[in-house]
Amino acid sequence: MTTYAKHRIEDHEAFILDELLPHIIGYARASSTPSEVVAMACCLSLATILQAKGLSRESLRQCINGARLPIHDAPEELQ
């Protein structure tokens, strides 16, 4: 997998908080599915794509552990 060292997760915070999470929550509500189930399905699907592109499980784990987006401060709840 190509490494893009100049890119930071924080650079995408607005997209994640303003677009991605509202889509996940909206879909969950529309389908009467718990939002954490939809979020996990998205996460696993994206992890699968990243692994297919060459990201190791260990690298993926390190990415998750290193992520520090203030998602818990988002105005929407994952409910």
Residue pairs with C-beta under 8 A, 6 or more apart in sequence:
1 50
1 53
1 54
1 55
1 59
9 67
9 68
9 69
10 68
10 69
13 69
13 70
16 69
16 71
17 69
17 71
17 74
21 71
21 74
21 76
21 78
22 76
24 35
24 38
24 39
24 42
24 78
25 35
25 76
25 78
27 33
27 38
28 34
28 35
28 37
28 38
28 39
29 35
31 38
34 79
35 78
35 79
36 78
39 78
47 60
50 60
51 57
51 60
55 63
